[in-house]
């Protein structure tokens, strides 16, 4: 539980002519072959090889400024359907622009898992699972959470409802899976789950259970998108007590459910379900404001114990690239298991 995962997203750069800020992404085979829905641009945006894409209606071509120390002038494939829908150029984000770092520290086993994927041309998936009691729950979510999300998307378009259904379905299926092993200790495994989905480059929806966090950096200031599910919260503690569970505090003042678990929501931990530990996530939806929002960070409790959200934001802003940012964050937890992942979308 002293591990760290960081997703650094949504870095914004400004147009020198339109003075409007957009997400930036490097051109890659993944983005340049997306069913003809993308248009690569350098300096001037063009559609169908001739029509000029002028976001401000001035008739002038859109050109791009440099993107600070993280990027120089780069090609940006554009999501045309999303751009038309929102009335401004929205680039397709390449999943190839990822940096990561992992430090095992004094731990014997890494129980953390993370996953990134492009579910559809216009929908990105980022997930962090901080396991405890063994890797079984985190492994299962790493492998199957995306499937449950895809299944839910066939029935529902609202991403908040999609995430709630996917979390509950994953929890139910995990119980069935672990029961096959006929090993009671497996049923005590659990994991946090923090999932962020970015649709159309604008709609950001986050779902979370446990004490892993998500925060958005707006104009250089950190804004929380999740709340820790711990017994310290009055509403969470009351639910535990209504179910017949109890809360104790250890020698360092950490509250635990039935003296065993430091969180009140998780996927797995089936020995504590009757005591009020649930898998239903809290969700939040925000629209990315390209001129103000620079990145999204997902972190687990190891880094949150030492660094505030603002300190994480400041540290990333001082790094040269996403790989360095991931390494810097991971190095903040000497002696502990640390894992950091950075995904750069654009930079102001």
C-alpha positions in Angstrom: 0.0 0.0 0.0 3.0 2.3 0.0 3.2 2.4 -3.8 2.9 5.2 -6.2 1.3 5.6 -9.6 1.2 8.9 -11.4 -0.7 9.7 -14.6 0.4 13.1 -15.9 -2.1 14.3 -18.5 -3.6 17.2 -20.3 -0.7 19.5 -20.9 -1.7 22.4 -23.0 0.0 24.6 -25.6 -1.1 27.9 -27.1 -1.7 28.9 -30.7 0.2 32.0 -31.6 -2.5 33.3 -33.9 -5.8 32.1 -32.5 -4.5 32.4 -28.9 -6.6 29.4 -28.1 -5.2 26.4 -26.2 -5.5 22.8 -27.4 -4.3 19.3 -26.3 -1.1 18.3 -28.1 0.0 14.8 -29.3 2.8 13.4 -31.3 2.0 11.7 -34.6 2.4 8.0 -34.4 1.3 4.9 -36.3 -1.4 4.4 -33.7 -3.0 7.8 -34.3 -2.3 8.2 -38.0 -4.2 5.1 -39.1 -7.4 5.6 -37.1 -10.0 4.9 -39.8 -9.4 8.2 -41.7 -10.8 10.3 -38.8 -7.5 12.1 -38.2 -5.7 14.9 -40.0 -2.0 15.4 -39.5 -1.0 19.1 -39.4 2.2 21.1 -39.3 1.8 24.8 -39.1 -1.4 24.8 -41.3 -4.4 22.6 -40.6 -5.9 21.0 -43.7 -8.8 18.7 -44.2 -9.1 16.4 -47.3 -5.8 17.9 -48.5 -7.2 21.3 -49.4 -9.7 22.9 -47.0 -8.0 25.1 -44.4 -9.0 24.6 -40.8 -9.3 28.0 -39.2 -10.7 27.8 -35.7 -11.5 31.5 -35.3 -13.2 32.0 -38.7 -10.7 34.6 -39.7 -9.7 32.7 -42.9 -6.1 32.7 -41.6 -4.3 29.3 -41.1 -3.8 28.0 -37.6 -0.1 27.9 -36.7 1.4 26.5 -33.5 3.8 27.9 -31.0 6.5 25.8 -29.3 5.3 23.8 -26.3 7.9 24.9 -23.8 10.6 22.4 -22.7 8.5 19.3 -23.3 7.7 19.8 -27.0 8.8 21.7 -30.0 6.7 22.3 -33.1 5.0 18.9 -33.7 2.4 17.3 -35.9 -1.0 17.0 -34.4 -3.6 14.5 -35.8 -7.0 16.0 -35.3 -10.3 14.3 -34.2 -12.5 15.8 -36.8 -15.9 14.6 -35.4 -15.0 15.9 -31.9 -13.6 19.2 -33.4 -16.8 19.7 -35.3 -18.9 18.9 -32.3 -17.1 21.3 -30.0 -16.3 23.9 -32.6 -12.6 23.9 -32.1 -9.6 21.7 -33.1 -9.2 18.8 -30.7 -6.1 16.6 -31.3 -6.0 12.9 -31.0 -3.8 12.0 -28.1 -1.1 9.4 -28.7 -0.6 6.7 -26.1 3.0 6.4 -27.3 3.9 9.5 -25.3 4.2 7.7 -22.0 7.0 7.8 -19.4 7.2 5.4 -16.4 9.5 4.5 -13.5 9.3 1.7 -10.9 11.2 1.4 -7.7 10.5 -1.7 -5.6 12.2 -0.4 -2.4 12.0 -2.7 0.6 8.9 -4.6 -0.6 9.3 -8.2 -1.8 6.4 -8.0 -4.3 4.8 -5.3 -6.4 1.1 -5.5 -6.0 0.3 -2.4 -8.1 -1.0 -2.5 -11.6 -1.7 0.2 -14.1 -3.4 0.1 -17.5 -3.7 2.5 -20.4 -5.7 1.9 -23.6 -7.6 3.5 -26.4 -11.1 2.0 -26.1 -12.4 3.9 -29.1 -10.9 6.5 -31.5 -12.3 9.2 -29.2 -12.1 7.5 -25.8 -9.0 6.9 -23.7 -8.7 4.7 -20.6 -6.3 5.2 -17.7 -6.4 3.0 -14.6 -4.5 2.6 -11.4 -4.9 -0.4 -9.1 -3.1 -0.5 -5.8 -3.3 -4.0 -4.5 -3.1 -5.4 -0.9 -3.3 -8.8 0.6 -1.7 -10.3 -2.5 -1.7 -9.3 -6.2 -4.8 -11.3 -7.1 -7.4 -8.4 -7.1 -5.1 -5.9 -8.8 -4.2 -8.5 -11.4 -7.8 -9.3 -12.1 -8.7 -5.6 -12.5 -5.7 -5.0 -14.7 -6.8 -7.8 -17.0 -10.6 -7.4 -17.0 -11.7 -3.9 -16.0 -11.4 -2.6 -19.6 -13.7 -5.5 -20.7 -16.3 -4.6 -18.1 -16.2 -0.9 -19.3 -16.6 -2.0 -22.9 -19.6 -4.2 -22.0 -21.2 -1.3 -20.1 -20.6 1.0 -23.0 -22.8 -1.2 -25.2 -25.8 -0.4 -22.9 -25.0 3.1 -21.6 -23.4 6.3 -22.9 -23.1 8.1 -19.6 -19.5 7.5 -18.6 -20.3 7.9 -14.9 -22.9 5.2 -15.1 -20.5 3.1 -17.2 -17.8 3.3 -14.5 -20.2 2.5 -11.6 -21.5 -0.6 -13.5 -18.0 -1.7 -14.5 -16.7 -1.5 -10.9 -19.6 -3.5 -9.5 -19.4 -6.1 -12.2 -15.7 -6.5 -11.7 -16.1 -6.9 -8.0 -18.8 -9.6 -8.5 -16.8 -11.4 -11.2 -13.6 -11.3 -9.0 -15.4 -13.1 -6.2 -16.5 -15.8 -8.6 -13.0 -16.1 -9.9 -11.2 -16.3 -6.6 -13.8 -18.8 -5.2 -12.6 -21.3 -7.8 -9.3 -21.7 -6.0 -10.9 -22.9 -2.8 -8.4 -20.8 -0.8 -9.9 -18.6 1.8 -6.8 -16.3 1.9 -7.4 -15.3 -1.7 -10.7 -13.8 -0.8 -8.9 -11.4 1.5 -7.1 -9.8 -1.4 -8.3 -6.4 -2.5 -7.3 -3.3 -4.5 -8.0 0.3 -4.9 -9.2 1.4 -8.3 -8.9 4.8 -9.8 -10.0 5.1 -13.5 -10.0 8.1 -15.7 -11.7 8.2 -19.1 -11.2 11.0 -21.6 -13.7 11.3 -24.4 -13.5 13.6 -27.4 -10.4 15.2 -25.8 -12.8 17.2 -23.6 -15.0 15.1 -21.4 -13.0 13.8 -18.4 -14.8 11.3 -16.0 -13.1 9.8 -13.0 -14.3 6.9 -10.9 -12.5 5.7 -7.7 -12.7 3.4 -4.7 -10.1 3.3 -2.0 -7.4 5.9 -1.2 -5.8 6.4 -4.6 -6.3 9.9 -5.8 -6.9 11.9 -9.0 -6.2 15.6 -9.3 -6.3 18.1 -12.1 -3.8 21.0 -12.3 -5.7 24.2 -13.3 -3.6 27.3 -13.9 -0.8 25.7 -11.9 -3.0 24.9 -8.9 -4.1 21.3 -7.9 -7.8 20.5 -7.9 -8.9 17.2 -6.4 -11.2 15.0 -8.4 -11.5 12.2 -5.8 -12.0 11.8 -2.1 -10.2 9.1 0.0 -12.5 6.3 1.2 -11.2 5.9 4.7 -12.8 5.3 8.1 -11.7 8.9 9.0 -14.6 10.1 6.9 -17.8 10.4 9.1 -20.1 9.2 6.3 -17.9 6.2 5.5 -17.5 5.3 9.1 -21.2 5.5 9.7 -21.9 3.0 6.9 -19.4 0.6 8.3 -21.1 0.8 11.7 -24.6 0.4 10.2 -23.4 -2.9 8.7 -22.1 -4.1 12.0 -18.5 -3.4 11.5 -16.2 -1.3 13.7 -13.3 1.1 13.4 -10.1 1.0 15.4 -7.0 3.2 15.3 -3.5 1.8 15.2 -0.4 3.1 17.0 0.2 5.8 14.3 -3.3 7.0 14.3 -4.5 5.3 11.2 -8.2 4.2 11.2 -9.0 0.6 10.1 -12.1 -1.3 9.4 -12.4 -4.2 11.9 -8.7 -3.5 12.6 -7.7 -4.9 9.2 -8.3 -2.5 6.3 -7.4 1.2 6.0 -10.1 1.9 3.4 -13.9 1.6 3.4 -14.3 1.0 -0.4 -12.4 -1.4 -2.6 -12.7 -4.1 -5.2 -12.2 -7.5 -3.4 -11.7 -7.7 0.4 -14.7 -10.1 0.5 -14.2 -11.0 4.1 -15.2 -7.4 4.9 -18.2 -7.0 2.6 -20.6 -7.8 5.4 -19.0 -5.1 7.5 -19.8 -2.4 5.0 -16.8 -2.3 2.6 -18.3 -1.7 -0.8 -17.1 -1.5 -4.4 -19.4 1.3 -5.7 -17.2 4.2 -6.8 -17.6 7.9 -6.4 -17.5 9.5 -9.8 -16.8 13.0 -11.1 -17.2 14.6 -14.5 -15.4 17.7 -15.7 -14.9 19.4 -19.0 -11.3 20.0 -19.8 -10.6 23.7 -20.2 -7.7 23.6 -22.6 -6.5 27.1 -21.7 -6.3 26.4 -18.0 -5.9 22.6 -17.4 -2.4 21.4 -17.8 -2.4 17.8 -16.5 -4.2 15.1 -14.6 -2.4 13.0 -12.0 -3.4 9.7 -10.4 -1.4 8.7 -7.3 -1.5 6.0 -4.7 -1.1 6.4 -1.0 2.7 6.0 -0.9 3.2 9.3 -2.7 0.2 11.0 -1.1 1.6 10.3 2.4 4.7 12.4 1.6 3.6 14.9 -1.0 0.6 17.2 -1.3 -1.3 17.4 -4.6 0.3 20.9 -5.1 3.8 19.5 -4.5 3.2 16.8 -7.1 1.9 19.4 -9.6 4.9 21.6 -9.0 7.4 18.7 -9.3 6.0 17.6 -12.7 6.1 21.2 -14.0 9.8 21.4 -13.4 10.7 18.2 -15.3 12.0 18.0 -18.9 9.8 15.2 -20.1 7.3 12.6 -18.9 9.9 9.9 -18.2 11.8 12.3 -15.9 8.5 13.4 -14.3 7.7 9.7 -13.5 11.1 9.1 -12.1 11.1 12.2 -9.9 7.8 11.3 -8.4 8.8 7.6 -7.8 12.0 8.7 -6.1 10.1 10.7 -3.5 9.5 7.4 -1.5 12.9 6.1 -0.6 12.8 2.5 0.7 9.1 2.0 -0.3 7.6 0.5 -3.3 7.1 3.2 -5.9 5.7 3.2 -9.3 5.1 6.2 -11.5 3.6 6.6 -14.9 3.3 9.9 -16.8 1.3 10.4 -20.0 1.8 13.7 -21.6 -1.1 15.1 -23.7 0.1 18.7 -24.0 1.8 21.5 -22.2 1.2 25.2 -21.5 
